[in-house]
Amino acid sequence: MSQFLDEVRTSIRHRGLADPTEKTYISWIKRYILFQEYQSQDEMTSAPRGVIEGPRGPLD
């Protein structure tokens, strides 16, 4: 998890976002990873369509 968070921090700093924003994003990511019980990145993104994207509207 540490290497992933380092990459996120580097990306945030490259974009020039504020320090409080970085801390907030890192906190959100840590809580999400704990919520997902440390699943691998592939497992977290293998949810069926609609679970992540939400339901499609009539114009989609």
Buried (B, 14 or more C-beta within 10 A) or exposed (E): EEEEBEEBBEEBEEEEEEEEEBEEBBEEBEEEBEEEEEEEEEEBEEEEEEEEEEEEEEEE
